[in-house]
């Protein structure tokens, strides 16, 4: 298991891409919940061109994702393709429409 913190990695990725997020996500208003094995529950909220990572469980996310801590770290680092991970069962959509994930994928690129 990696000693890296996926929440911090994702926060760093968002901080490094604030301008791109502001441009690409200005009309997006979504919440993506993450849970899984060895993973502290958290969600990513995208609203009005800003994105934030919040620890805990959101009451009504647009999409809930189940993924292991190690696979999430690989996903954030670009070492795991999200679409391949979905089809291999390494990432599961437990609530919501999988097409909602496209905004999240664009955020991580």
C-alpha positions in Angstrom: 0.0 0.0 0.0 1.3 3.5 -0.9 2.0 5.9 1.9 0.8 8.8 -0.3 -2.5 10.5 0.7 -4.9 10.5 -2.2 -6.9 13.4 -0.8 -3.7 15.5 -0.7 -2.7 14.4 -4.2 -6.0 15.3 -5.6 -6.0 18.7 -3.8 -2.5 19.4 -5.2 -3.7 18.5 -8.7 -6.7 20.9 -8.3 -4.4 23.7 -7.0 -2.0 23.2 -9.9 -4.8 23.5 -12.4 -7.0 26.3 -11.0 -7.0 28.4 -14.1 -7.9 25.4 -16.4 -10.6 24.3 -14.0 -12.1 27.9 -13.9 -12.3 27.9 -17.7 -13.4 24.3 -18.4 -15.7 23.8 -15.4 -17.4 27.2 -15.1 -20.9 25.8 -15.9 -20.4 22.5 -13.9 -22.2 22.0 -10.6 -21.6 18.4 -9.4 -20.4 16.4 -6.5 -18.4 13.2 -6.8 -18.2 10.9 -3.8 -15.3 8.5 -3.3 -15.2 5.5 -1.0 -13.5 2.2 -1.0 -11.1 -0.2 0.6 -8.4 1.5 2.7 -9.7 4.9 1.6 -11.1 7.7 3.8 -14.4 8.8 2.4 -14.3 12.2 0.6 -15.9 14.0 -2.2 -14.9 16.4 -4.9 -17.3 19.4 -5.4 -17.1 21.3 -8.7 -19.2 24.5 -8.8 -18.9 27.7 -10.8 -15.4 27.0 -12.0 -13.9 26.0 -8.7 -13.2 22.5 -7.4 -12.6 21.4 -3.8 -11.9 18.2 -1.9 -13.8 17.6 1.3 -13.4 14.8 3.7 -16.6 12.9 4.6 -19.8 11.8 3.0 -21.9 14.1 0.9 -25.7 13.8 1.4 -26.6 13.8 -2.3 -23.7 13.3 -4.7 -24.3 13.2 -8.4 -22.0 10.2 -8.6 -20.6 7.8 -6.1 -17.4 5.9 -6.9 -15.9 2.9 -5.2 -12.2 2.4 -5.7 -9.3 1.1 -3.7 -6.9 3.6 -2.2 -4.0 2.3 -4.3 -6.0 2.4 -7.6 -7.1 6.0 -6.8 -3.5 7.1 -6.3 -2.6 5.5 -9.6 -5.6 7.2 -11.2 -4.7 10.7 -9.8 -1.1 10.2 -11.0 -2.2 9.3 -14.5 -0.9 5.7 -14.1 -4.4 4.2 -14.4 -6.8 5.0 -17.2 -10.3 5.7 -15.7 -12.2 4.1 -18.5 -10.1 0.9 -18.5 -10.4 0.8 -14.7 -14.2 1.0 -15.0 -14.3 -1.9 -17.4 -11.9 -4.0 -15.4 -13.9 -3.5 -12.2 -11.1 -1.5 -10.5 -13.5 1.5 -10.3 -17.2 1.0 -9.8 -20.0 3.5 -10.1 -22.3 2.8 -7.1 -24.7 5.6 -7.6 -25.5 7.8 -10.6 -24.9 7.8 -14.3 -21.4 6.8 -15.4 -21.5 9.6 -18.1 -21.4 12.1 -15.2 -17.8 10.9 -14.6 -16.7 12.7 -17.8 -16.4 16.0 -15.9 -14.3 14.3 -13.3 -12.1 12.8 -16.0 -11.6 16.2 -17.6 -10.7 17.6 -14.2 -7.9 15.1 -13.8 -6.4 15.7 -17.3 
